[in-house]
Amino acid sequence: MVIDGDVLFKLVKHKNQGPCTMKIGDASYEVDSIDLTYSEIPVTKPTTRGGVYFSDKMAFKVKAKTSDLAVTKVLSKTMLGPNQDFEKILFLTEIQAGMKKKKLIIFTNLTSYVQKSSSLELNLVVVGTELFD
């Protein structure tokens, strides 16, 4: 899976605040807010994380907040630990590319989440992107 760094760096720079939907398996969930960053991760050299995905010393990360608590029922399927494979969490949004809007899918793996009384905050690492008309 390929990460389009150019597209993601534009989203980081412009703080993409457009509408976004999170998709896990066949279910979709509305996202209240999403923050994309490019930062260090806690490895001292490029490595394979949990034998599942490759991680360099820097990575694109997503922090997403949702008030749709129904997502808690499927989060255990998406984390390494209880599972041998990560199930990818997709974020679907639109971006302006030149004079037209294009659809962007950001493929992520969940690293952690915090559940509050009325919302969830998910921390994810980007493992791929797909841009199309």
Residue pairs with C-beta under 8 A, 6 or more apart in sequence:
1 107
1 127
1 128
2 128
2 129
3 60
3 126
3 127
3 128
3 129
4 129
4 131
5 60
7 95
7 104
7 129
7 131
8 36
8 38
8 60
8 106
8 126
8 129
9 38
10 95
11 36
11 95
12 36
12 37
12 38
12 60
15 35
16 34
16 36
16 93
16 95
17 33
17 34
18 93
18 94
18 95
19 93
19 94
20 31
20 34
20 64
20 91
20 92
20 93
21 28
21 29
21 30
21 31
21 91
21 92
21 93
22 28
22 29
22 30
22 31
22 64
22 66
22 71
22 89
22 90
22 91
22 92
23 29
23 89
23 90
23 91
23 92
24 71
24 74
24 75
24 77
24 78
24 87
24 89
24 90
25 74
25 77
25 87
27 70
27 71
27 74
29 66
29 68
29 70
29 71
30 66
30 67
30 68
31 64
31 65
31 66
31 91
32 65
32 66
32 67
32 119
33 64
33 65
34 62
34 63
34 64
34 65
34 91
34 93
35 62
35 63
35 64
36 60
36 61
36 62
36 106
36 126
37 60
37 61
37 63
38 58
38 59
38 60
38 61
39 58
39 59
39 61
40 57
40 58
41 55
41 56
41 57
41 58
41 59
41 61
41 125
43 49
43 55
43 57
44 57
45 57
46 54
46 55
46 56
46 57
47 54
47 55
48 54
48 55
49 55
50 80
52 80
52 85
52 86
52 109
53 86
53 109
53 125
53 127
55 125
59 125
59 126
60 125
60 126
61 123
61 124
61 125
61 126
62 91
62 106
62 108
62 122
62 123
62 124
62 125
62 126
63 121
63 122
63 123
63 124
64 91
64 121
64 122
64 124
65 119
65 120
65 121
65 122
66 119
66 120
66 122
67 118
67 119
67 120
68 120
69 115
69 118
69 119
69 120
71 120
72 115
72 120
75 110
75 113
76 82
76 83
77 83
77 87
78 86
78 87
78 88
78 89
78 109
78 110
79 86
79 110
80 86
80 109
86 109
86 110
88 107
88 108
88 109
88 127
88 128
89 107
89 108
89 109
89 110
89 122
89 124
90 105
90 106
90 107
90 108
91 105
91 106
91 108
92 103
92 104
92 105
93 103
93 104
93 106
94 101
94 102
94 103
94 104
95 101
95 102
95 104
95 131
96 102
97 131
100 133
102 131
102 132
102 133
103 131
103 132
103 133
104 129
104 130
104 131
105 129
105 130
105 131
106 126
106 128
106 129
107 126
107 127
107 128
107 129
107 130
108 124
108 125
108 126
108 127
109 124
109 125
109 127
110 122
110 123
110 124
111 123
111 124
111 125
112 122
112 123
113 120
113 121
113 122
113 123
114 120
114 121
